[in-house]
Amino acid sequence: MEPIMRHLLGLFLGIFKEGGDGMYLGLPECFSGSKCDLLAYITKKLKTRLTGWYAKTLSLGGKEVLLKSVAMALPVYAVSCFRLTKYQCQQITSAMTSFWWNSCEEKKKMHWVSWEKMCKTRKEGGLGFRDVGDFNQALLAKQVWRLLTKPNSLLARVYKARYYHRKGFMDAAIGARPSYAWRSIIHGRDLLEKGLIKDIGSWNHPLLSELFFPPDVVRIMSFPPNIASSDSYVWAYNRSGCYTVKSGNWLISHLKHVPAPIPDHEQESRALKAKIWEVKTIPKIKMFLWRVLSGALAVSVCLQAHGMNSDPQCSMCQDAIESISHVLFNCWPAREVWESIRMAIPWILWGIWKHRNEVLYAGKQCDLNALVIHAMEEAEEWNKIKEVQPQTSISTVPVLRRESRWVKPPIDFLKCNLHISWINDSHMCGGAWIVRNHQGDAVFHAREMFLPASNRIAAELRGMLWVLSSLSDLHLDNIEIWSDCSAAIEAIIDPSNWPRYHSYLDKVHRLISSFGKILFKVSSTKGNSVARDIAMSVTREGRTRSYFARGGPAWLHSRAPNTWVDLFERYADDNNKTLKRTTKTSRCLNFGFYNYLEFGSLDEYCTPRVIESLKKFSASTCSSRIDAGTTSVHEELEECVAKFVGQPAAVVFGMGYLTNSAIIPGGLISDSLNHISIINGARGSGATIRVFQHNTPAHLERVLKEQIAEGQPRTHRPWKKIIVVVEGIYSMEGEICHLPEIVSICKKYKAYVYLDEAHSIGAIGKTGRGVCELLGVDTSDVDIMMGTFTKSFGSCGGYIAGSKDLIQYLKYHCPAHLYATSISTPAAQQVISVIKVILGEDASNRGAQKLVRIRENSNFFRFELQKMGFDVLGDNDSPVMPIMLYNPAKIAAFSRACLQENLAVVVVSFPAIPLLLARARICISASHSREDLIKALQVILRRVHSLSQHSKHDLNLPQKAKKPKNGLCL
């Protein structure tokens, strides 16, 4: 530019500082002269960085991370703007290759594998490095994509005015005297053209007006495509239709390499190399394994293949040619190592190779036993670190948070769950949505079958159009729409990154504008299960009939026990002699079930195994255990239960209530508040029964002394056996048995201990093993252990555990074992699976987490109730929580009042308990969230106060049930 013109332009713009010789944003301000000299700083900067890395003596695993994440990132800004020369690409590649193979900068080593092969993907046997030239073109294509999709940007307008003001960008020629930047853009465009698709948006209205009469133009415009948007471009090699550097790099690599027949041995090698990266070991050993399969180790065979003179004999044994296979598997040190250990294989291979190098180059003689021990220690240490520090991923892309389980929407909102089921082979798709209010009640639901869709996202967006149109027709507003397809939600939130589906997204956003407030969120499969089940009935079961209905589907009200339960409304027109059920339901927060560990619901580990057992063994054995009702599952269950409770043997029964009928006849001393099943079982056994005061070891000792002194009734002969029967957790009191003191007394007087753990097994103790584990009692001191599978295990049946002689006796003398049908195999499999989850044998810590949750929930709820002033029975850690209400006349009213606020509780009154000791029995579960517990506390407090205020009479509490200071009761 002429000096006078430069001066005038500076005056006009108010810019008086002149540049041209310096750097701006890391690039030269003026591109004139040799491009190699101008961009030489890139290679220089990279080599400087690599020089510093040489001093770190990194393993190949560490070098891989640095080359991919740092070295390739250094020139990104420059190569995004300008095309590098071939010489510069070679210089950068040479610097990275030397750093990869050399241990120090001065000493050059052999490059065992070419950079071209290392740039192949891991699935193809490479390491996934990027070719510099290809990476440069892929980055330039990203700039081209921006010019194409953002034609109003400043750079696009400058280029248009200079190079293609009369044409479209894709038709622009290189032009006369083009700048280096424009030639670089054209280089990027060459790549983009190979994967670009033009998406037709709207009709060419001017052309239609020239060819047809106006009425016909209107009719034509009503036919598809009927999108009020201009034509656009879509990138074919990305599911969103938006160009990415990764997809561009992939296209270049696949266009370069023409598919050629691959020898069988190379196919096997590629498959093995691809599996290397799944091996659980440290990165440097993974890289070593890759070198093994790539033939990139300095053994004689490989050295000769690279043109070097080398003694072919093995330096260790001198008996065979030194190959990789020989060194690692066939040489005598390797054979000796493999004979001593066959675990931690990656570490063993690495140790053998290091041992060979130390012998060959350092003259060291290593102890092979020490090699094995060291390898095992490294493997164990690495596994411990992986357990303590789970892998986390860091991403700059915002990840939509999934709802782990279904939760109610805010009071002012409706919640719509949508699921689209799509079959890849047939492209068949069907959808369903269900709308629920803030109480969790289903308001509407619908099912629809769609025309085949080419891919899942198209099917999801088609379903989104359907649900938005349906909700708009119903005049519903303030809605949360939850879908388990995160891609569809991302496309709706940011349509600019999903040009492939712009036709659907334009329609979606036009429908969204008709709503006052609408939110789109991502749900998990579990949180979207109802809509998912309805939608899959189209594709899996062939139910192609579309429908719309009020409320929810009928089967929704018969789901597995969970935190929330659907209760049917019942009424009576004959003074409550008979109750009739209506179709109206109430979704209630469930505090009346024994699903302590949430296994009564569908479980990701247990349910598939139960279903498999059902397919194999059917629902029932149709026989008693003594006949043909014993399967391998029953035997496995008995072994599993015996191991879990810490007894030599166990026998299982089909019904928990009947299990207590297996008590051996003799003298029985029973706790006064034992469960009715124990009382009936004792009566059925024909035993003499004596009772001691509830959970009072001192009174038990007195009764024992009396029975030993008096002997049997009438004859006064000595008792052959005296059995003391107690419960781990008393079901009506929530108290934990004083087991250590009771066991001590029974030992003193040589009495047997019978422990009923119906409510305690699985629910308390560090590993769920019940009251013995909680209180530190040795299970060998408890002679007979009984428990049920109906509570913590989410199944049916029960067990007796004890000595092998006792169990053998019961199997041939107990009526419940001789004559009753054996427990169904699916129910038995459920218990086996639950025990494995509790013990962590499912490769997760879900069992431990559930045990922690139920303990925290129980103690939190009990503490808050006591803080409010309620008289709460029981002990800490107990999930059974009786709240004393005392007034028998108000018990039913309290239950109904809670139901009005969608809280389901169990109330207990006469004759189950004494008349004036009425109570509400709360059962806590690991499935209850802190929000669930707080809601229940608020409802209970509110309803107790409400009923107390309406009471017409003062309450006179009995002396045995004194009202606590500042206590609350009805």
Buried (B, 14 or more C-beta within 10 A) or exposed (E): EEEEEEEEEEEEEEEEEEEEEEEEEEBBEEBEEEBBEBBBBBBEBBBEBBEEBBEEEBBBBBBBEBBBEEBBEBBEBBBBBBBBBEEBBBBBBEBBBBBBBBEEBEEEEEBBBEBEEBBBEBEBBBBBBBBBBBBBBBBBBBBBBBBBBEEEEEEBEEBBEEBBEEEEBBEBEEEEEBEBBBEBBBBBBEBBEEBBEEBEBBBEEEEBEEEEEEEEBEEEEEEEEEBEEEEBBBBEBBBBBBBBBEBBBBBBBEEEEEEEEEEEEEEEBBEBBBEBBEEEBBBBBBBBBBBBBBBBBBBBBBBBEEEEEBEEEBBBBEEBEBBBEBBBBBBEBBEEBBEEBEEBBBBBBBBBBBBBBEBEEEEEEBEBEEBBBBBBEBBEEBEEEEEEEEEEEEEEEEEEEBBEBBBBBEEEBBBBBBBBBBBEEEBBBBBBBBBBBEEBBBBBBBBBBBEEBEEBBBBBBBBBBBBBEBBBEBEBBBBBBBBBBBBBBBBBEEBEEBBBBBBBBBBBEEBBEEBEEBEBBBBBEBBBBBBBBBBBBBBEEEBEEBEEEEBBBEEBBEBBBBBBBBBEEEEEEEEEEEEEEEEEBBBBBBBBBBBBBBBBBBBEBBBEBBEEBBEEBEEBBEEBBBEEBBBEBBEBBBEBBBBBBBBBBBBBBBBBBBBBBBBBBBBBBBBEBBBEBBBBBBEBBEBBBBBBBBBBBEBBBEBBEEBBEEEBEEEEEEBEBBBBBBBBBBBBBBBBBBBBBBBBBBEEBEBBBBBBBBBBBBBBBEBBBBBBBBBEBEBEBBBBBBBBBBBBBBBBBBBBBBBEEBBEBBBEEBEBBBEBBBBBBBBBBBBBBBBBBBBEEBEEEBBBEBBEBBBBBBBBBBEBBEEBBBBBBBBEBBBBBBBBBBBBEBBEBBBEBBBEBBBBBBBBBEEEBEEBBBBBBBBBBBBBEEEBBEBBBBBBBEBBEEBBEEEEEEBEBEEEBEBEEEBBBB
